[in-house]
């Protein structure tokens, strides 16, 4: 038969173990959150040039904008006004703003 002291010791060890587990989980969550915040910063920075691109040539989201990707002109990118608007909208949402 176990004594009350043994039960108290076991309970204390269990609580300490649970607390240590919670601390480890909190530290891991904080590290993950920090990594995600850094990723959001990098992605925002990558989207900014697209979000700043004027979309006034057309109200039509399918309006196509073609651009040269390499200096010799051998590769072109076909982007649509909607692509730029989506970039602007994504930046607004991650900044806590409303969609444009």
C-alpha positions in Angstrom: 0.0 0.0 0.0 1.4 3.4 -0.9 1.7 6.2 1.7 0.1 9.7 1.3 3.6 11.0 0.9 4.2 8.7 -2.1 1.0 9.9 -3.7 1.9 13.5 -3.1 5.3 12.9 -4.6 3.8 11.1 -7.6 1.3 13.9 -8.1 4.0 16.6 -7.9 6.2 14.7 -10.4 3.2 14.4 -12.7 2.5 18.1 -12.5 6.2 19.0 -13.1 6.2 16.7 -16.1 3.0 18.2 -17.5 4.3 21.7 -16.9 7.6 20.9 -18.6 5.7 19.4 -21.6 3.5 22.6 -21.8 6.6 24.8 -21.7 8.2 22.8 -24.5 5.1 23.0 -26.6 4.8 26.8 -26.0 8.4 27.3 -27.0 7.9 25.2 -30.1 4.7 27.2 -31.0 6.6 30.5 -30.5 9.4 29.3 -32.8 6.8 28.3 -35.4 5.0 31.6 -35.1 8.2 33.5 -35.5 9.1 31.5 -38.6 5.7 32.1 -40.1 5.9 35.9 -39.3 9.2 36.0 -41.1 7.7 34.1 -44.1 4.8 36.5 -44.2 7.3 39.4 -44.3 9.2 37.8 -47.2 6.0 37.1 -49.1 4.7 40.6 -48.5 8.0 42.0 -49.8 7.7 39.8 -52.9 4.1 40.9 -53.6 4.6 44.6 -53.1 5.8 45.4 -56.7 2.8 43.6 -58.1 0.4 45.2 -55.7 1.8 48.7 -56.7 1.4 48.1 -60.4 -1.4 50.3 -61.7 -4.5 48.4 -63.0 -6.2 51.4 -64.5 -5.8 50.4 -68.2 -8.9 48.3 -67.8 -11.6 47.4 -65.3 -11.6 44.0 -67.0 -9.9 41.4 -64.8 -9.0 39.4 -68.0 -7.1 42.4 -69.5 -3.8 40.9 -70.4 -0.4 42.6 -69.7 2.6 41.0 -71.5 6.1 41.6 -70.3 9.5 40.5 -71.2 11.2 38.2 -68.7 14.7 38.2 -70.1 16.7 41.0 -71.8 16.8 39.2 -75.2 13.1 39.0 -75.3 12.9 35.2 -75.7 10.6 34.7 -72.7 7.4 36.6 -72.1 5.0 36.6 -69.2 1.3 37.0 -69.6 -0.3 38.6 -66.5 -3.8 39.8 -66.1 -5.1 42.8 -64.2 -6.7 40.3 -61.8 -3.2 39.1 -60.8 -2.2 42.5 -59.7 -5.5 43.1 -57.9 -5.1 39.7 -56.0 -1.6 40.8 -54.9 -3.0 44.1 -53.6 -5.8 42.3 -51.9 -3.5 39.8 -50.2 -1.3 42.5 -48.9 -4.3 44.4 -47.5 -5.6 41.3 -45.8 -2.3 40.4 -44.1 -1.9 44.0 -43.0 -5.3 43.9 -41.3 -6.9 46.1 -43.9 -9.8 45.4 -46.1 -9.7 44.2 -49.7 -9.5 46.7 -52.5 
